[in-house]
């Protein structure tokens, strides 16, 4: 780590893609603090007035790429042609980390599993855990300055972040794989490519490392098979009788992943059970926002895939009006349609936006047209329509099943607007 940080002094570094969540600006601050000459580049001119251009790239000796920027971006391809080093900040952190890294990935559940693991380790080692990765507002490079006196780094890792792990041929010594389902097929040509990026979580591990995986998910099993490390499978059944506030069988799997890691680290079962019992749902993940007139409003805006929204529906226990729809990720939705239509708990459906997914909306009308209350283009109209039709002792659930970019800046903007509209009722 010392050599890497020292190498930054006087180096011209371009942060390519600042991002709205603050990670890029945090990286820039770290780089400046350690003597780098830093410039920012972003296609959003409200963040960087000059936008993105070739002159910025030609100036740079190192480019820190936001994982959300596709690798085939013309300016990045130009940088590659010029021999300029391109890296993501989280990959650089893992490469130069001085404490053991616990990496968590999966299509669903990685945020909750990351938070469960961090909560457990904070209980055992108070003040000695750092958490980062695919979490809004976190900078990968800044973690290098937070390691002193710490025990573990717990990182949520997306497929986009893991792609650079292949380039650098690195994997964290502890890998946790929650599952694999279709996702991001608007950016990947096929599932094989998506899965290939995910394998970087464990592919470059050592035989003395640990690979913890969901034994009931074929994708997770396939990813784990690429690891030479010691294997520790888990299933939701392992914690079936544990007390928890988290709804649904999918959260049993998340808890079980935490418990599997606890066993690897020699942490007592009673402590893992304590975390499972007291852990509260993360924001925007089946989060109860408010109860009004005996109607419960639930925010699950991060359900940006049909599989994720289906999991939320399967966790229901009372009549529910579903807010659904958004922008396409080119994912299959037939099973999602079937889940909505067959659920006895879904008594009403509000379609939010969704002009870009006519195949879905038509299929939904055929399968569950009697449940559709209407189509709206604003969150306020969606909440107003849902609450107008809601009966006592019921839910209104925002679990869209699609990306948010048709009407919102991102899924967090969508979720925040839902919260604001609910709290204004």
C-alpha positions as CSV (number, residue, x, y, z in Angstrom):
1,X,0.0,0.0,0.0
2,X,2.8,2.4,0.9
3,X,4.4,2.1,-2.5
4,X,1.1,2.6,-4.3
5,X,0.2,5.8,-2.3
6,X,3.7,7.1,-2.8
7,X,3.4,6.6,-6.5
8,X,0.5,9.0,-6.7
9,X,2.6,12.0,-5.8
10,X,2.8,14.3,-8.8
11,X,0.9,11.8,-11.0
12,X,-1.8,13.1,-13.4
13,X,-5.0,11.2,-12.5
14,X,-8.3,11.6,-14.3
15,X,-11.4,10.5,-12.4
16,X,-13.6,9.4,-15.2
17,X,-17.3,9.4,-14.2
18,X,-17.9,11.4,-11.0
19,X,-21.3,9.8,-10.3
20,X,-24.2,11.3,-8.4
21,X,-23.6,9.2,-5.3
22,X,-20.3,10.8,-4.3
23,X,-17.8,8.0,-4.9
24,X,-15.9,9.8,-7.6
25,X,-15.5,13.0,-5.6
26,X,-14.3,10.9,-2.6
27,X,-11.7,9.3,-4.8
28,X,-10.6,12.7,-6.1
29,X,-10.2,14.0,-2.5
30,X,-8.0,11.0,-1.6
31,X,-5.9,11.5,-4.6
32,X,-5.4,15.2,-4.0
33,X,-4.5,14.5,-0.3
34,X,-1.8,12.2,-1.4
35,X,-0.2,14.5,-3.9
36,X,-1.8,13.5,-7.2
37,X,-2.7,16.1,-9.8
38,X,-6.4,15.4,-10.3
39,X,-9.0,16.3,-12.9
40,X,-12.6,15.3,-13.1
41,X,-14.6,14.1,-16.1
42,X,-18.3,13.3,-16.4
43,X,-20.9,13.3,-19.2
44,X,-23.2,15.3,-16.8
45,X,-22.2,18.9,-17.3
46,X,-23.9,19.9,-14.0
47,X,-21.2,17.8,-12.3
48,X,-18.3,18.7,-14.6
49,X,-19.0,21.8,-16.8
50,X,-16.6,20.7,-19.6
51,X,-18.2,17.3,-19.7
52,X,-15.9,14.6,-21.2
53,X,-13.4,15.0,-24.0
54,X,-10.3,13.4,-25.5
55,X,-8.0,16.2,-24.2
56,X,-8.7,15.1,-20.7
57,X,-7.8,11.5,-21.5
58,X,-4.6,12.5,-23.4
59,X,-3.5,14.5,-20.3
60,X,-3.9,11.6,-17.9
61,X,-1.3,9.1,-16.7
62,X,-3.9,7.1,-14.7
63,X,-7.7,6.9,-15.1
64,X,-9.9,6.0,-12.2
65,X,-13.1,4.7,-14.0
66,X,-16.5,4.8,-12.4
67,X,-17.8,1.2,-12.6
68,X,-21.0,2.5,-14.2
69,X,-19.2,3.7,-17.3
70,X,-19.1,0.9,-19.9
71,X,-15.6,-0.4,-20.8
72,X,-16.4,0.1,-24.5
73,X,-16.8,3.9,-24.0
74,X,-15.0,5.5,-27.0
75,X,-12.8,7.7,-24.7
76,X,-11.8,4.7,-22.6
77,X,-10.9,2.7,-25.8
78,X,-8.8,5.6,-26.9
79,X,-7.0,5.6,-23.5
80,X,-6.3,1.9,-23.9
81,X,-4.9,2.5,-27.4
82,X,-2.6,5.1,-25.8
83,X,-1.4,2.7,-23.1
84,X,-2.9,4.7,-20.3
85,X,-3.7,2.6,-17.1
86,X,-7.4,2.3,-16.3
87,X,-8.6,1.1,-12.9
88,X,-11.6,1.2,-10.6
89,X,-10.9,2.5,-7.2
90,X,-12.3,-0.5,-5.4
91,X,-10.1,-2.9,-7.3
92,X,-7.1,-0.8,-6.4
93,X,-8.2,-0.9,-2.7
94,X,-8.5,-4.7,-2.7
95,X,-5.1,-5.0,-4.5
96,X,-3.4,-2.9,-1.9
97,X,-5.4,-3.7,1.2
98,X,-3.5,-4.3,4.4
99,X,-6.3,-6.0,6.3
100,X,-8.4,-9.1,5.3
101,X,-11.2,-8.2,2.8
102,X,-14.6,-9.9,2.9
103,X,-16.2,-9.5,-0.5
104,X,-19.9,-10.1,-1.1
105,X,-21.6,-10.3,-4.5
106,X,-24.8,-11.6,-6.0
107,X,-27.7,-10.4,-8.1
108,X,-29.9,-10.0,-5.1
109,X,-29.2,-9.8,-1.4
110,X,-25.7,-8.4,-1.5
111,X,-26.5,-5.2,0.3
112,X,-28.4,-6.8,3.1
113,X,-25.8,-9.6,3.5
114,X,-23.1,-7.0,3.6
115,X,-24.9,-5.1,6.3
116,X,-25.6,-8.2,8.3
117,X,-21.9,-9.2,8.1
118,X,-20.8,-5.7,9.1
119,X,-23.2,-5.7,12.0
120,X,-22.0,-9.0,13.2
121,X,-18.3,-8.1,13.0
122,X,-19.0,-4.7,14.7
123,X,-20.5,-6.6,17.5
124,X,-17.4,-8.8,17.9
125,X,-14.8,-6.1,17.0
126,X,-16.3,-2.7,17.9
127,X,-14.9,0.1,15.9
128,X,-12.5,-2.1,13.9
129,X,-14.6,-2.8,10.8
130,X,-14.7,-0.7,7.6
131,X,-17.5,-1.2,5.1
132,X,-17.6,0.0,1.5
133,X,-17.8,-1.0,-2.2
134,X,-21.1,-0.7,-4.1
135,X,-22.7,1.5,-1.5
136,X,-23.8,5.1,-2.4
137,X,-21.4,7.7,-1.2
138,X,-18.4,5.5,-0.6
139,X,-15.0,5.9,-2.2
140,X,-12.9,2.9,-2.8
141,X,-9.6,4.7,-2.5
142,X,-10.5,6.4,0.7
143,X,-10.6,3.0,2.4
144,X,-6.8,2.9,2.2
145,X,-6.6,5.7,4.8
146,X,-9.2,4.0,7.1
147,X,-7.3,0.7,7.6
148,X,-5.1,1.6,10.5
149,X,-6.1,-0.4,13.6
150,X,-9.0,-2.2,11.8
151,X,-9.7,-5.9,11.7
152,X,-11.7,-6.5,8.5
153,X,-12.9,-4.6,5.4
154,X,-16.4,-5.7,4.3
155,X,-17.2,-4.8,0.7
156,X,-20.3,-5.1,-1.4
157,X,-19.1,-5.8,-5.0
158,X,-21.2,-5.4,-8.2
159,X,-20.4,-7.2,-11.4
160,X,-19.3,-3.9,-12.9
161,X,-16.8,-3.4,-10.1
162,X,-15.6,-7.0,-10.3
163,X,-14.8,-6.7,-14.0
164,X,-11.6,-4.9,-13.1
165,X,-10.6,-7.7,-10.7
166,X,-10.2,-9.9,-13.7
167,X,-7.8,-7.3,-15.3
168,X,-5.7,-7.2,-12.1
169,X,-6.2,-10.9,-11.3
170,X,-7.3,-10.4,-7.8
171,X,-10.0,-11.8,-5.5
172,X,-10.7,-11.1,-1.8
173,X,-9.5,-13.8,0.6
174,X,-13.2,-14.2,1.8
175,X,-15.8,-14.4,-0.9
176,X,-19.5,-14.6,-0.2
177,X,-21.9,-15.4,-3.2
178,X,-25.6,-14.9,-2.5
179,X,-27.1,-15.9,-5.9
180,X,-27.1,-15.3,-9.6
181,X,-30.2,-14.3,-11.6
182,X,-30.7,-12.5,-14.9
183,X,-29.8,-8.8,-14.6
184,X,-28.1,-6.0,-16.5
185,X,-28.8,-7.6,-19.9
186,X,-29.1,-4.0,-21.2
187,X,-25.3,-3.8,-20.7
188,X,-24.2,-7.4,-21.1
189,X,-24.7,-9.3,-24.3
190,X,-25.8,-12.4,-22.5
191,X,-25.9,-14.1,-19.1
192,X,-22.6,-15.8,-19.7
193,X,-20.8,-12.4,-19.8
194,X,-22.6,-11.3,-16.7
195,X,-21.7,-14.4,-14.8
196,X,-18.1,-14.2,-16.0
197,X,-17.6,-10.8,-14.3
198,X,-19.1,-12.2,-11.1
199,X,-16.6,-15.1,-11.0
200,X,-13.8,-12.6,-10.2
201,X,-15.1,-12.6,-6.6
202,X,-13.4,-15.9,-6.1
203,X,-11.5,-17.0,-9.3
204,X,-8.1,-15.7,-8.2
205,X,-8.3,-16.8,-4.6
206,X,-5.6,-18.9,-2.9
207,X,-6.1,-22.4,-1.5
208,X,-6.0,-21.0,2.0
209,X,-8.8,-18.5,1.2
210,X,-12.6,-19.1,1.8
211,X,-15.5,-19.2,-0.7
212,X,-19.0,-19.1,0.9
213,X,-21.9,-19.7,-1.5
214,X,-25.6,-20.4,-1.7
215,X,-25.8,-24.2,-2.4
216,X,-29.4,-23.9,-3.6
217,X,-28.7,-21.4,-6.3
218,X,-27.2,-22.9,-9.5
219,X,-25.5,-19.7,-10.5
220,X,-23.8,-19.3,-7.1
221,X,-22.7,-22.9,-7.3
222,X,-21.2,-22.3,-10.8
223,X,-19.4,-19.2,-9.7
224,X,-17.9,-20.9,-6.6
225,X,-16.7,-23.8,-8.8
226,X,-14.1,-21.5,-10.3
227,X,-12.4,-20.9,-6.9
228,X,-9.5,-23.0,-5.6
229,X,-10.3,-21.9,-2.1
230,X,-11.9,-23.8,0.8
231,X,-15.7,-24.1,0.1
232,X,-18.5,-23.4,2.6
233,X,-22.0,-23.9,1.2
234,X,-25.1,-22.5,2.9
235,X,-28.9,-22.6,2.4
236,X,-31.8,-20.7,3.9
237,X,-32.8,-23.9,5.8
238,X,-29.7,-23.5,8.0
239,X,-31.4,-20.6,9.8
240,X,-35.1,-21.6,9.3
241,X,-35.9,-21.4,13.0
242,X,-34.0,-18.2,13.8
243,X,-35.9,-15.1,14.9
244,X,-35.7,-12.2,12.5
245,X,-37.6,-9.0,11.5
246,X,-36.6,-9.6,7.8
247,X,-39.4,-10.8,5.6
248,X,-39.2,-13.6,3.1
249,X,-37.3,-16.8,2.3
250,X,-34.7,-14.8,0.4
251,X,-33.7,-13.0,3.6
252,X,-33.2,-16.4,5.3
253,X,-30.6,-17.0,2.7
254,X,-28.9,-13.7,3.5
255,X,-28.9,-14.5,7.2
256,X,-27.5,-17.9,6.4
257,X,-24.6,-16.4,4.4
258,X,-23.8,-14.3,7.5
259,X,-23.9,-17.4,9.7
260,X,-21.7,-19.3,7.3
261,X,-19.0,-16.6,7.5
262,X,-19.4,-16.5,11.2
263,X,-18.5,-20.2,11.4
264,X,-15.5,-19.7,9.2
265,X,-14.3,-16.8,11.5
266,X,-15.0,-18.8,14.7
267,X,-17.8,-16.4,15.9
268,X,-20.3,-17.9,18.3
269,X,-23.8,-18.8,17.0
270,X,-25.5,-16.8,19.7
271,X,-23.9,-13.6,18.4
272,X,-25.1,-14.3,14.8
273,X,-28.6,-15.1,16.1
274,X,-28.6,-11.8,18.0
275,X,-27.8,-9.9,14.8
276,X,-30.5,-11.7,12.9
277,X,-33.0,-11.0,15.6
278,X,-32.4,-7.3,15.8
279,X,-31.4,-6.3,12.3
280,X,-33.8,-3.8,10.6
281,X,-34.5,-3.8,6.9
282,X,-32.2,-1.5,4.9
283,X,-33.6,1.6,3.3
284,X,-35.4,1.0,0.0
285,X,-35.5,-2.8,0.6
286,X,-39.0,-3.9,1.7
287,X,-38.8,-1.0,4.1
288,X,-41.9,0.0,6.0
289,X,-42.3,3.8,5.6
290,X,-45.5,4.5,7.3
291,X,-48.9,3.1,8.5
292,X,-51.8,5.3,7.8
293,X,-55.5,4.5,8.2
294,X,-54.5,0.9,8.8
295,X,-52.6,0.8,5.5
296,X,-48.9,-0.1,5.4
297,X,-46.7,1.6,2.9
298,X,-43.6,-0.4,1.8
299,X,-40.7,0.9,-0.2
300,X,-38.8,-1.8,-2.2
301,X,-37.5,0.5,-5.0
302,X,-34.2,-1.4,-5.3
303,X,-36.2,-4.3,-6.7
304,X,-35.1,-3.4,-10.2
305,X,-35.4,-6.9,-11.7
306,X,-38.5,-9.1,-12.1
307,X,-36.9,-11.7,-9.9
308,X,-36.4,-9.2,-7.1
309,X,-40.0,-8.0,-7.2
310,X,-41.2,-11.6,-7.3
311,X,-39.3,-12.3,-4.1
312,X,-41.1,-9.3,-2.4
313,X,-44.5,-10.5,-3.6
314,X,-43.8,-14.0,-2.3
315,X,-43.1,-12.5,1.1
316,X,-46.5,-10.9,1.4
317,X,-48.9,-11.8,4.1
318,X,-51.9,-9.5,3.5
319,X,-53.8,-7.8,0.6
320,X,-51.5,-5.5,-1.3
321,X,-51.7,-2.9,-4.1
322,X,-48.5,-3.2,-6.2
323,X,-46.7,-0.2,-7.8
324,X,-44.9,-1.8,-10.8
325,X,-43.0,-0.8,-14.0
326,X,-40.1,1.3,-15.2
327,X,-37.3,1.0,-17.8
328,X,-36.1,-2.2,-19.4
329,X,-32.9,-4.1,-18.6
330,X,-33.8,-6.6,-21.3
331,X,-34.7,-9.3,-18.7
332,X,-37.2,-12.1,-19.0
333,X,-40.5,-11.3,-17.2
334,X,-42.8,-14.2,-17.8
335,X,-42.3,-15.7,-14.3
336,X,-42.9,-12.2,-12.8
337,X,-46.2,-11.9,-14.6
338,X,-47.2,-15.3,-13.4
339,X,-46.3,-14.4,-9.8
340,X,-48.4,-11.3,-9.9
341,X,-51.4,-13.0,-11.5
342,X,-51.4,-16.0,-9.2
343,X,-50.7,-14.2,-5.9
344,X,-53.9,-14.1,-3.8
345,X,-52.3,-11.1,-2.0
346,X,-52.0,-8.8,-5.0
347,X,-55.5,-7.2,-5.2
348,X,-54.5,-4.1,-7.2
349,X,-51.8,-2.9,-9.6
350,X,-50.7,0.6,-10.5
351,X,-48.4,0.8,-13.5
352,X,-45.9,3.5,-13.1
353,X,-44.5,4.9,-16.4
354,X,-43.4,1.9,-18.5
355,X,-43.9,3.3,-22.0
356,X,-40.6,1.6,-22.9
357,X,-41.8,-1.9,-21.9
358,X,-45.0,-2.4,-23.9
359,X,-44.5,-6.2,-24.1
360,X,-44.6,-6.3,-20.3
361,X,-47.6,-4.1,-19.9
362,X,-49.6,-6.0,-22.5
363,X,-48.8,-9.3,-21.0
364,X,-49.8,-8.0,-17.6
365,X,-53.1,-6.8,-18.9
366,X,-53.8,-10.2,-20.4
367,X,-52.8,-12.1,-17.2
368,X,-54.1,-9.8,-14.5
369,X,-56.1,-7.1,-16.2
370,X,-58.8,-7.2,-13.6
371,X,-56.3,-6.1,-11.0
372,X,-55.0,-3.1,-12.9
373,X,-56.2,0.2,-11.4
374,X,-54.5,2.5,-13.9
375,X,-51.3,3.8,-15.5
376,X,-49.7,7.0,-14.2
377,X,-46.5,9.0,-15.0
378,X,-45.6,10.5,-11.6
379,X,-45.0,9.0,-8.2
380,X,-47.6,11.3,-6.6
381,X,-50.3,10.0,-9.0
382,X,-49.2,6.4,-8.3
383,X,-49.5,6.9,-4.5
384,X,-52.7,8.8,-4.7
385,X,-54.4,6.2,-6.9
386,X,-53.2,3.3,-4.7
387,X,-54.3,4.9,-1.5
388,X,-57.7,5.7,-3.0
389,X,-58.3,2.0,-3.6
390,X,-56.6,0.6,-0.5
391,X,-58.7,-1.2,2.1
392,X,-58.0,-1.4,5.9
393,X,-55.4,-4.0,6.9
394,X,-53.6,-3.9,3.6
395,X,-50.3,-2.9,2.0
396,X,-49.2,-0.5,-0.7
397,X,-45.9,-1.9,-2.1
398,X,-43.5,-0.1,-4.4
399,X,-41.6,-3.1,-5.9
400,X,-41.2,-2.1,-9.6
401,X,-39.3,-5.0,-11.1
402,X,-37.6,-2.6,-13.5
403,X,-35.0,0.1,-13.7
404,X,-36.0,3.6,-12.8
405,X,-34.5,5.7,-15.7
406,X,-37.8,6.2,-17.6
407,X,-39.0,8.7,-15.0
408,X,-36.4,9.1,-12.3
409,X,-32.6,9.8,-11.9
410,X,-32.1,6.4,-10.3
411,X,-33.8,3.9,-8.0
412,X,-32.9,5.9,-5.0
413,X,-34.6,9.0,-6.5
414,X,-37.6,6.8,-7.2
415,X,-37.6,5.6,-3.6
416,X,-37.2,9.0,-2.1
417,X,-40.1,10.4,-4.1
418,X,-42.2,7.5,-2.9
419,X,-41.3,8.3,0.7
420,X,-42.0,12.0,0.2
421,X,-45.4,11.3,-1.3
422,X,-46.4,8.8,1.4
423,X,-45.3,11.2,4.2
424,X,-47.3,14.0,2.6
425,X,-50.6,12.0,2.7
